[in-house]
Amino acid sequence: MAEERLQKILARAGYGSRRAAEEMIEAGRVTVNGQVAQLGDKADAAQDAIKVDNSRIAAAAAPVYYAVYKPRGVLSTTGGPEPRQKVVDLIPGGGQLHLVGRLDKESEGLMLLTNDGELTQRVSHPRYEQEKEYRVLVARQPDAEQLATWRRGVVLEDGTRTRPAEVRIEHTHGKGAWLRVIMHEGHKRQIREITKQLGMPVVKLIRVRIANLYVGNLKPGEWRLLNENEVRDLMAGETPASRKPRPAAAKRSDTPAPSRTARRKQGKGPGSRKPAARKPGITLGRSGRSASADSPSRSSKPGRKPGAKPRSRPGSKSAAKPRSRPTAKRSSQRSR
């Protein structure tokens, strides 16, 4: 087997992320063939004697990957004397796994548990900018200025300025509102601190997605194994340097959409069509000649005097009507 970075071997053996393994090496807790290891050393896990705290590391176990719905009130920790329920207690043998994407005690939603340190590094390290998506119920409905402040970034109590985030209103809920939040980082209690600063404290917080992995139909306390495609997609995370620029998203309005009745009154909804304007020279509902002012009238034909009555056509009612005879004049002639 080829030599690899020591921190990569330790991460694959279940000693945490690469960063955690680097801290072990820097602290002098790792030896290779009896020599204290230095950061940057390489080793062959099949041939070299690698020890952590004087205990030889076991052969790397087969990697396992769990998606877990952490319920509210359950702790995101792997050990310690804490008697309360931990998220690793939800899975048989979960004590040997490490967590990806921690949630505070009062939050709930998707977490990833695995013994694969390489995948833990790929998903949790900030340089990979893996997205995490949340549904957040806040006690007050935010205005446009509060949302714009959150989207630009907020300075936390420790002086850290958060990176730009995607925040939008899903729908109102009484005096509050459900928000959809997408972030590329995860400082401790970040969402709760931001909403507190903006004057709209959190009522409920649910994580629904980590990178390409969705919580799906899982209910609080349930878990499932990831399939090969999901693991491959998680491992295929891109660095910021290799990521293609995303097309600019359409600008969303933070005001609720008008109802159908309001749209109809504004002339924008169904049933609000106005009758089409009549064009010159067109008579709606008739197929006869144009009644336009530009078309010549019958009285304007050459050879006819102005004001003269038009001649009746053969077969018309006026032509069929018999002419009355001057009977009074004839009778007077006979009397003579």
Secondary structure, 3 states (H helix, E strand, C coil): CCCEEHHHHHHHCCCCCHHHHHHHHHCCCEEECCEECCCCCEECCCCCCEEECCEECCCCCCCCEEEEEECCCCECCCCCCCCCCEHHHHCCCHHHCEEECCCCCCCEEEEEEECCHHHHHHHHCHHHCCCEEEEEEECCCCCHHHHHHHHHCCECCCCCECCCCEEEEEEEECCEEEEEEEECCCCCCHHHHHHHHCCCCEEEEEEEEECCEECCCCCCCCEEECCHHHHHHHHCCCCCCCCCCCCCCCCCCCCCCCCHHHHHHCCCCCCCCCCCCCCCCCCCCCCCCCCCCCCCCHHHCCCCCCCCCCCCCCCCHHHHCCCCCCHHHHHHHHHC
